Amino acid sequence: MKSMPSGQPPPKPLWLGSICFIISSLAAMAVMWATHEFRRYGYGLFLAVPIGMGLLQALLYQHGREWSWSGMLKLTSANLILSGLWLIICKLEGVACILMAAVLVSGMMLVGIFFAWLLQAWLRKRERRQQVHCLAILCVPVLMGWEAASPPTPPVLIQTSSIVVNAPPDRVWRFIPSFPTIENVPSGWLASGVAYPISSEMNGSGVGALRSCVLSTGTMREVVTVWEPHQRLEFDVLETPPSMKESNPFGEVEAPHLDGYFQAKRGRFVLKALPDGKTLVEGTSWFAHDLWPQWYWEPMTRHTVSQIHQRVLKHVQKLAEGVQNE
């Protein structure tokens, strides 16, 4: 395709501003519709909506003009930034969640723009291109409604982390069923507002005993299913508190994904005696998250769960080794 001829006047700033306002406003409304009406964080929201944004941008920006990649990419950046600002101002999402989704949304918007470029190369008649553009854009709400009517079932994921403690299993076990408050300030991903463990408490002992893990967003209630002192502790999760606290300069965010879209299912601690009086401690979690596409969100979720594991395991290590050195 040829670039925009030098003699062709560029779009007027008012028209460019109008395009940004139209696309970003429609994007914000689509997010509200998908999350608050359909209550879905899936393919319709993260794939169809940004692809539709790219198609609509190309339809408006290139109307009656030769293709310009430089102008299109600049306008894409402006639309993405303005769309994010709309979500923050309207308190639909927090800053952290917008940044987490930014790579996926940007990529899908570029897919929509590339599809528009192919249409311009294949279909010489402007009317035909406009018809295909409009048909594709109208498919977005249809796909969102279809996904809401037939939601996929999220798979149960398993994540295991481990640490070597310079103490025998009997000393380590003292801090497995319950442990005092973790004083360390969360770091890394956990500092973005993701729920992190603070302490745990036990009510009784043995199978059937209730365990409470206090998180930064609430209390996760658990029931013990396997109790093997100095060796193994397993429990089922009865209630999962909100997955994070959103950060938004305009006030509290009540996004639906904060409650119920991440579900902890089970947990397990395994202690294995090592030579020289050391202990290998393995922590395993079973969990599910109802965010799609899974291939994008799963690595982030696994990384978060791994950091939660390490926060607890390092605390247990510090406590057990401190007892040994007394």
C-alpha positions as CSV (number, residue, x, y, z in Angstrom):
1,M,0.0,0.0,0.0
2,K,1.1,3.6,-0.7
3,S,1.7,6.0,2.1
4,M,-0.3,9.2,2.3
5,P,0.7,11.5,-0.6
6,S,2.6,14.6,0.6
7,G,0.1,16.8,-1.2
8,Q,-2.9,15.4,0.6
9,P,-3.8,17.6,3.6
10,P,-3.6,15.8,7.0
11,P,-6.8,15.3,9.0
12,K,-7.8,18.4,11.0
13,P,-7.1,18.4,14.7
14,L,-10.8,18.7,15.5
15,W,-11.6,15.6,13.5
16,L,-8.7,13.7,15.2
17,G,-10.0,14.7,18.6
18,S,-13.5,13.7,17.6
19,I,-12.3,10.2,16.6
20,C,-10.5,9.8,19.9
21,F,-13.6,10.9,21.9
22,I,-15.9,8.6,20.0
23,I,-13.7,5.5,20.1
24,S,-12.6,5.9,23.8
25,S,-16.1,6.7,24.9
26,L,-17.5,3.6,23.2
27,A,-14.6,1.5,24.6
28,A,-15.5,2.6,28.1
29,M,-19.1,1.9,27.6
30,A,-18.3,-1.5,26.2
31,V,-16.2,-2.3,29.3
32,M,-19.0,-1.2,31.6
33,W,-21.5,-3.3,29.6
34,A,-19.3,-6.4,29.6
35,T,-18.3,-6.3,33.3
36,H,-21.4,-4.9,35.0
37,E,-24.2,-6.2,32.8
38,F,-22.8,-9.4,31.4
39,R,-20.3,-9.8,34.3
40,R,-17.7,-11.4,32.0
41,Y,-14.0,-10.7,31.7
42,G,-13.4,-12.8,28.7
43,Y,-12.8,-12.9,24.9
44,G,-15.5,-10.4,24.2
45,L,-13.9,-7.8,26.5
46,F,-10.2,-8.4,25.9
47,L,-10.3,-9.5,22.2
48,A,-13.5,-8.4,20.4
49,V,-13.7,-4.9,21.9
50,P,-10.1,-3.8,21.1
51,I,-10.3,-5.4,17.6
52,G,-13.5,-3.4,17.1
53,M,-11.8,-0.3,18.3
54,G,-9.1,-0.8,15.7
55,L,-11.6,-1.4,12.9
56,L,-13.6,1.7,13.9
57,Q,-10.6,3.9,14.1
58,A,-9.5,2.8,10.6
59,L,-13.0,3.4,9.2
60,L,-13.1,6.9,10.6
61,Y,-9.5,8.0,10.1
62,Q,-8.9,6.6,6.6
63,H,-12.3,7.7,5.2
64,G,-11.6,8.9,1.7
65,R,-7.8,8.9,2.3
66,E,-4.8,6.8,1.4
67,W,-3.5,4.5,4.1
68,S,-1.0,6.1,6.6
69,W,0.6,3.8,9.1
70,S,2.3,6.6,11.0
71,G,-0.9,8.5,11.5
72,M,-2.8,5.4,12.4
73,L,-0.2,4.3,15.1
74,K,-0.2,7.8,16.6
75,L,-3.9,7.8,16.8
76,T,-3.9,4.3,18.3
77,S,-1.7,5.5,21.2
78,A,-3.9,8.4,21.8
79,N,-7.0,6.2,21.9
80,L,-5.5,3.7,24.3
81,I,-4.4,6.4,26.7
82,L,-7.8,8.2,26.6
83,S,-9.7,4.9,27.0
84,G,-7.6,4.1,30.1
85,L,-8.3,7.6,31.5
86,W,-12.1,7.1,31.0
87,L,-11.9,3.9,32.9
88,I,-10.1,5.5,35.8
89,I,-12.2,8.7,35.9
90,C,-15.5,6.6,35.8
91,K,-14.0,4.3,38.5
92,L,-14.6,1.2,36.3
93,E,-11.1,-0.1,36.9
94,G,-7.9,0.7,38.9
95,V,-4.6,1.7,37.5
96,A,-2.9,-1.7,38.2
97,C,-5.6,-3.7,36.3
98,I,-5.4,-1.3,33.3
99,L,-1.7,-1.8,33.1
100,M,-2.0,-5.5,33.4
101,A,-4.4,-5.6,30.4
102,A,-2.6,-3.0,28.4
103,V,-0.4,-5.4,26.4
104,L,-3.3,-7.6,25.4
105,V,-5.6,-4.8,24.5
106,S,-2.9,-2.9,22.5
107,G,-2.1,-6.1,20.5
108,M,-5.7,-6.8,19.7
109,M,-6.3,-3.2,18.6
110,L,-3.4,-3.5,16.2
111,V,-4.9,-6.8,14.9
112,G,-8.1,-4.8,14.1
113,I,-6.1,-2.1,12.3
114,F,-4.1,-4.7,10.4
115,F,-7.4,-6.4,9.3
116,A,-8.6,-3.0,8.1
117,W,-5.4,-2.5,6.1
118,L,-6.0,-5.9,4.5
119,L,-9.5,-4.9,3.6
120,Q,-8.3,-1.7,2.0
121,A,-5.8,-3.8,0.0
122,W,-8.3,-6.4,-1.2
123,L,-11.5,-4.4,-1.6
124,R,-11.1,-1.5,-4.0
125,K,-14.6,-0.2,-3.6
126,R,-15.0,2.0,-0.5
127,E,-18.6,1.1,0.0
128,R,-17.7,-2.6,0.3
129,R,-15.0,-1.9,2.8
130,Q,-17.3,0.2,4.9
131,Q,-19.9,-2.6,4.9
132,V,-17.4,-5.2,6.0
133,H,-16.1,-2.8,8.7
134,C,-19.6,-2.1,10.1
135,L,-20.5,-5.8,10.0
136,A,-17.4,-6.8,11.9
137,I,-18.0,-4.0,14.5
138,L,-21.6,-5.0,15.0
139,C,-20.4,-8.6,15.7
140,V,-18.7,-7.4,18.9
141,P,-21.9,-7.1,21.1
142,V,-23.2,-10.3,19.6
143,L,-20.0,-12.1,20.6
144,M,-20.2,-10.6,24.1
145,G,-23.8,-11.7,24.6
146,W,-23.0,-15.2,23.3
147,E,-20.1,-15.6,25.7
148,A,-22.3,-14.4,28.6
149,A,-24.9,-17.0,27.7
150,S,-22.4,-19.8,27.4
151,P,-19.5,-19.0,29.7
152,P,-16.5,-21.3,29.7
153,T,-15.6,-23.3,32.8
154,P,-12.2,-22.1,34.2
155,P,-9.7,-25.0,34.8
156,V,-8.3,-25.7,38.2
157,L,-4.6,-24.7,38.2
158,I,-1.9,-26.0,40.6
159,Q,1.1,-24.0,41.7
160,T,3.9,-25.4,44.0
161,S,6.7,-23.4,45.7
162,S,9.4,-24.7,48.0
163,I,12.1,-23.5,50.4
164,V,14.9,-25.2,52.5
165,V,14.8,-24.4,56.2
166,N,17.8,-24.9,58.4
167,A,15.8,-26.6,61.1
168,P,14.3,-30.1,61.6
169,P,10.7,-30.8,60.6
170,D,9.3,-30.8,64.2
171,R,10.5,-27.2,64.7
172,V,9.2,-26.1,61.3
173,W,5.8,-27.7,61.9
174,R,5.2,-25.3,64.8
175,F,4.6,-22.6,62.3
176,I,2.8,-24.5,59.6
177,P,-0.8,-24.7,61.0
178,S,-0.6,-21.1,62.2
179,F,2.0,-18.4,62.3
180,P,2.1,-14.9,63.8
181,T,1.9,-11.7,61.8
182,I,4.3,-11.2,58.9
183,E,5.8,-7.8,59.6
184,N,7.6,-7.4,56.2
185,V,6.1,-4.9,53.8
186,P,4.9,-6.7,50.6
187,S,7.2,-6.2,47.6
188,G,7.0,-6.8,43.9
189,W,3.6,-7.7,42.5
190,L,2.0,-7.9,45.9
191,A,2.7,-4.2,46.4
192,S,0.3,-3.3,43.6
193,G,-2.8,-4.0,45.7
194,V,-3.0,-7.8,45.2
195,A,-4.2,-9.7,48.3
196,Y,-1.3,-10.9,50.4
197,P,-1.1,-13.1,53.6
198,I,-0.6,-11.4,57.0
199,S,-1.1,-14.3,59.5
200,S,-2.9,-17.5,60.0
201,E,-4.9,-18.9,63.0
202,M,-6.0,-22.4,64.0
203,N,-9.2,-23.3,65.9
204,G,-8.4,-26.8,67.3
205,S,-6.2,-29.4,65.6
206,G,-6.6,-32.5,63.4
207,V,-8.9,-33.2,60.5
208,G,-12.0,-31.0,60.6
209,A,-10.3,-28.2,62.5
210,L,-10.9,-24.7,61.1
211,R,-8.1,-22.6,59.9
212,S,-8.2,-18.9,59.0
213,C,-5.6,-17.2,56.8
214,V,-5.8,-13.4,57.3
215,L,-5.2,-11.5,54.0
216,S,-4.8,-7.9,53.3
217,T,-8.4,-7.9,51.8
218,G,-10.1,-10.1,54.4
219,T,-10.1,-13.6,55.9
220,M,-9.9,-16.9,54.0
221,R,-11.6,-19.6,55.9
222,E,-10.4,-23.2,55.6
223,V,-11.0,-26.6,56.9
224,V,-8.3,-29.2,57.5
225,T,-8.6,-32.4,55.5
226,V,-5.2,-34.0,56.2
227,W,-3.3,-33.6,59.5
228,E,0.1,-35.4,59.7
229,P,2.2,-33.6,62.3
230,H,5.8,-32.8,61.1
231,Q,4.9,-34.1,57.6
232,R,1.8,-32.8,55.9
233,L,-1.1,-30.4,56.3
234,E,-3.9,-30.1,53.7
235,F,-7.0,-28.0,53.8
236,D,-10.0,-27.0,51.6
237,V,-10.8,-23.3,51.2
238,L,-14.3,-22.4,52.2
239,E,-14.3,-18.7,51.4
240,T,-12.0,-16.5,49.3
241,P,-11.9,-12.8,50.1
242,P,-11.5,-10.2,47.3
243,S,-8.4,-10.8,45.2
244,M,-7.1,-7.2,45.4
245,K,-7.7,-3.6,46.3
246,E,-7.8,-1.3,43.3
247,S,-5.8,1.9,43.3
248,N,-7.6,4.8,41.7
249,P,-7.1,8.5,42.4
250,F,-10.8,9.3,41.8
251,G,-12.2,7.0,44.5
252,E,-12.9,3.4,45.4
253,V,-13.4,1.0,42.6
254,E,-16.0,-1.7,42.7
255,A,-15.1,-3.8,39.7
256,P,-16.9,-7.1,39.7
257,H,-13.6,-9.1,39.1
258,L,-12.4,-8.2,42.6
259,D,-14.8,-10.6,44.2
260,G,-15.3,-14.2,43.0
261,Y,-13.3,-14.2,39.8
262,F,-10.3,-15.7,41.6
263,Q,-11.2,-18.7,43.7
264,A,-8.7,-20.6,46.0
265,K,-9.7,-24.2,46.1
266,R,-7.2,-26.2,48.2
267,G,-3.9,-25.8,49.9
268,R,-1.1,-28.1,51.1
269,F,2.1,-28.0,53.1
270,V,4.6,-30.9,52.9
271,L,7.7,-31.2,55.1
272,K,10.5,-33.5,54.0
273,A,13.5,-34.1,56.2
274,L,16.9,-33.4,54.6
275,P,20.5,-34.3,55.7
276,D,22.1,-32.1,58.3
277,G,18.9,-31.5,60.1
278,K,17.3,-29.3,57.4
279,T,13.8,-29.4,56.0
280,L,12.4,-29.0,52.6
281,V,9.0,-27.2,52.8
282,E,6.7,-27.3,49.8
283,G,3.6,-25.2,49.6
284,T,0.9,-26.0,46.9
285,S,-2.2,-24.2,46.0
286,W,-5.2,-25.3,43.8
287,F,-7.0,-22.3,42.3
288,A,-9.1,-21.1,39.4
289,H,-9.6,-17.7,37.8
290,D,-12.4,-16.7,35.5
291,L,-10.4,-14.3,33.3
292,W,-10.0,-15.1,29.6
293,P,-8.0,-15.7,27.5
294,Q,-6.4,-18.0,30.0
295,W,-3.1,-18.0,28.1
296,Y,-2.7,-14.3,28.8
297,W,-3.9,-14.2,32.5
298,E,-2.6,-17.5,33.7
299,P,1.2,-16.6,33.9
300,M,0.3,-13.4,35.9
301,T,-1.9,-15.4,38.2
302,R,0.7,-18.1,38.7
303,H,3.4,-15.5,39.4
304,T,1.1,-13.8,42.0
305,V,0.4,-17.1,43.7
306,S,4.1,-18.0,43.7
307,Q,4.9,-14.6,45.4
308,I,2.2,-15.3,48.0
309,H,3.8,-18.7,48.7
310,Q,7.3,-17.2,49.0
311,R,6.0,-14.6,51.5
312,V,4.7,-17.3,53.8
313,L,7.5,-19.8,53.3
314,K,10.2,-17.2,54.0
315,H,8.3,-16.2,57.1
316,V,8.2,-19.8,58.3
317,Q,11.9,-20.1,57.5
318,K,12.7,-17.1,59.6
319,L,10.6,-18.2,62.6
320,A,11.9,-21.8,62.6
321,E,15.5,-20.9,62.2
322,G,15.1,-18.2,64.9
323,V,13.9,-20.9,67.4
324,Q,16.8,-23.1,66.5
325,N,19.3,-20.3,67.2
326,E,17.8,-19.3,70.5
